[in-house]
Amino acid sequence: MTEDRQPEIQDIADQIEEDTEDSSDLEERLEEAERERDQFRTLALRYKADLENYKKRAASELDETRERANAQLLLKLIGLSDDFNRALDYIPEDTSGDGWVEGLRLTQRSMENVMQTEGLSRIEAAIGQPFDVYEHEAVFFEPTNEVDEGTVVRVVRNGYKLRNRVLRAAQVSVAQAIQPQENTETEIQDQEAR
């Protein structure tokens, strides 16, 4: 009976071997699919990070562009404000109470408030303070021994900052020590000859 079943047993053995090969093949295909899945997952994460970085960079560039445009406009307003202040300085005293003069002063204050709201602040270039190369521009040097050399003695034009960045440096006059004159040999001989 065993012999009668021999072909059957052989068929079953062949089927098992075939199923084992199919199983091995399926396992290999599964492993390959898992590797591809991991690669795609890694790519997806990388592309997601790249997209996030792009969004941040684009937002940052947009902010910088707005900041530059705002700074350019504020520089123009500063010039306008300077002109307004000079005009107000030349208004005769006898008209200072007139309504139109008060209207001009109100307009000037409104313009300064708008500039402050946008983050603009005046640089305090105080007379008697040391010269600061980051906030001041020396336009004159005044010989004097009354204050230390390098001290601000006069503010020629106010400076401004936009948030923490200098937008326009304050133009100042800086003290320069008076050097004592040295008598040359010729001057000494001339003095001795007298």
C-alpha positions as CSV (number, residue, x, y, z in Angstrom):
1,M,0.0,0.0,0.0
2,T,2.8,2.2,0.5
3,E,3.8,1.6,-3.0
4,D,0.4,2.7,-4.2
5,R,0.8,5.8,-2.3
6,Q,4.3,6.6,-3.5
7,P,3.2,8.8,-6.4
8,E,0.8,10.6,-4.0
9,I,3.5,11.1,-1.5
10,Q,5.8,12.4,-4.2
11,D,3.1,14.8,-5.4
12,I,2.7,16.1,-1.9
13,A,6.4,16.4,-1.4
14,D,6.7,18.3,-4.7
15,Q,3.8,20.5,-3.7
16,I,5.5,21.3,-0.3
17,E,8.7,22.1,-2.1
18,E,6.9,24.3,-4.5
19,D,5.0,26.0,-1.7
20,T,8.3,26.6,0.1
21,E,9.9,28.1,-3.0
22,D,6.8,30.3,-3.4
23,S,7.0,31.2,0.3
24,S,10.7,32.2,-0.1
25,D,9.8,34.2,-3.2
26,L,7.0,35.9,-1.4
27,E,9.3,36.7,1.6
28,E,11.9,38.2,-0.8
29,R,9.2,40.3,-2.5
30,L,7.9,41.4,0.9
31,E,11.4,42.4,2.0
32,E,11.9,44.3,-1.3
33,A,8.5,46.0,-0.8
34,E,9.4,47.0,2.8
35,R,12.8,48.4,1.6
36,E,11.0,50.5,-1.1
37,R,8.4,51.6,1.5
38,D,11.3,52.8,3.8
39,Q,13.0,54.6,0.9
40,F,9.7,56.3,0.0
41,R,9.1,57.2,3.6
42,T,12.6,58.7,3.9
43,L,12.1,60.6,0.6
44,A,8.7,61.9,1.8
45,L,10.1,63.1,5.1
46,R,13.0,64.8,3.3
47,Y,10.6,66.5,0.8
48,K,8.4,67.5,3.7
49,A,11.4,69.1,5.5
50,D,12.5,70.8,2.3
51,L,9.0,72.2,1.8
52,E,8.9,73.5,5.4
53,N,12.4,75.1,4.9
54,Y,11.3,76.7,1.7
55,K,8.2,78.1,3.4
56,K,10.3,79.5,6.2
57,R,12.8,81.0,3.8
58,A,10.1,82.5,1.6
59,A,8.4,84.0,4.6
60,S,11.8,85.4,5.8
61,E,12.6,86.9,2.4
62,L,9.1,88.4,2.3
63,D,9.7,90.0,5.7
64,E,13.1,91.3,4.7
65,T,11.6,92.8,1.5
66,R,8.8,94.5,3.5
67,E,11.4,95.7,6.0
68,R,13.5,97.2,3.2
69,A,10.5,98.9,1.6
70,N,9.4,100.2,5.0
71,A,12.9,101.5,5.7
72,Q,13.0,103.3,2.3
73,L,9.7,105.0,3.0
74,L,10.7,106.0,6.5
75,L,13.9,107.5,5.2
76,K,11.8,109.7,2.9
77,L,9.5,110.6,5.8
78,I,12.5,111.5,7.9
79,G,13.7,114.0,5.2
80,L,10.2,115.4,5.0
81,S,10.1,115.7,8.8
82,D,13.4,117.5,8.8
83,D,12.1,120.0,6.2
84,F,8.9,120.4,8.3
85,N,11.0,121.2,11.4
86,R,13.1,123.7,9.6
87,A,10.0,125.4,8.2
88,L,8.5,125.5,11.7
89,D,11.7,127.1,13.1
90,Y,11.4,130.0,10.7
91,I,7.8,130.9,11.5
92,P,7.7,134.4,13.0
93,E,7.0,134.6,16.7
94,D,4.0,136.9,16.2
95,T,2.2,134.2,14.2
96,S,2.9,131.3,16.5
97,G,-0.6,131.4,18.0
98,D,-2.4,131.4,14.6
99,G,-4.5,128.4,13.7
100,W,-2.5,127.5,10.6
101,V,0.7,127.4,12.6
102,E,-0.9,125.1,15.1
103,G,-2.2,122.9,12.2
104,L,1.4,122.6,10.9
105,R,2.7,121.6,14.4
106,L,-0.1,119.1,14.7
107,T,0.7,117.7,11.3
108,Q,4.4,117.4,12.3
109,R,3.5,115.6,15.6
110,S,1.2,113.2,13.6
111,M,4.0,112.4,11.2
112,E,6.4,111.7,14.1
113,N,3.7,109.4,15.7
114,V,3.3,107.4,12.5
115,M,7.1,107.0,12.3
116,Q,7.3,105.8,15.9
117,T,4.4,103.4,15.4
118,E,6.4,101.8,12.5
119,G,9.3,101.2,14.9
120,L,11.4,104.4,14.2
121,S,13.1,106.0,17.1
122,R,15.4,109.0,17.3
123,I,19.1,108.4,18.2
124,E,19.9,110.3,21.3
125,A,23.1,112.0,20.3
126,A,23.5,113.8,23.6
127,I,25.9,116.7,23.7
128,G,28.8,115.9,26.1
129,Q,28.6,112.1,25.4
130,P,31.3,110.2,23.7
131,F,31.2,109.8,19.9
132,D,29.8,106.4,18.9
133,V,30.9,105.2,15.5
134,Y,27.8,103.0,15.1
135,E,25.3,105.8,15.7
136,H,27.1,109.0,14.8
137,E,28.7,110.5,11.7
138,A,31.3,113.1,12.5
139,V,30.8,116.0,10.0
140,F,32.9,118.6,11.9
141,F,35.7,118.6,14.4
142,E,35.8,121.6,16.7
143,P,39.1,122.4,18.4
144,T,38.6,122.8,22.1
145,N,40.1,121.9,25.4
146,E,36.9,122.5,27.4
147,V,35.7,118.9,26.9
148,D,37.5,115.6,26.3
149,E,38.6,114.8,22.8
150,G,36.0,112.6,21.0
151,T,33.0,114.1,22.8
152,V,29.9,115.2,20.9
153,V,29.8,119.0,21.1
154,R,26.9,119.7,18.7
155,V,24.2,117.8,16.9
156,V,24.0,118.9,13.3
157,R,21.2,116.5,12.2
158,N,19.3,113.9,14.2
159,G,19.8,110.2,13.5
160,Y,17.2,107.5,13.6
161,K,17.0,103.8,14.2
162,L,14.4,101.3,12.8
163,R,14.0,98.9,15.7
164,N,17.6,98.1,16.6
165,R,19.2,99.0,13.2
166,V,20.6,102.4,12.5
167,L,18.6,103.9,9.6
168,R,20.3,107.2,9.5
169,A,23.3,108.1,11.6
170,A,23.2,111.3,13.6
171,Q,25.5,114.0,12.2
172,V,27.5,115.5,14.9
173,S,30.4,117.8,15.6
174,V,33.1,116.2,17.7
175,A,35.6,117.9,20.1
176,Q,39.2,117.8,18.9
177,A,42.0,118.7,21.4
178,I,43.9,121.8,20.7
179,Q,47.5,120.9,20.3
180,P,50.0,123.3,21.8
181,Q,52.2,124.8,19.2
182,E,55.9,123.8,19.3
183,N,58.3,126.6,18.7
184,T,60.6,125.8,15.8
185,E,64.3,126.6,16.0
186,T,63.8,129.6,13.7
187,E,61.1,131.0,16.0
188,I,63.3,130.5,19.1
189,Q,66.2,132.3,17.3
190,D,63.9,135.1,16.3
191,Q,62.7,135.5,19.9
192,E,66.3,135.4,21.2
193,A,67.4,138.1,18.7
194,R,64.8,140.5,20.0
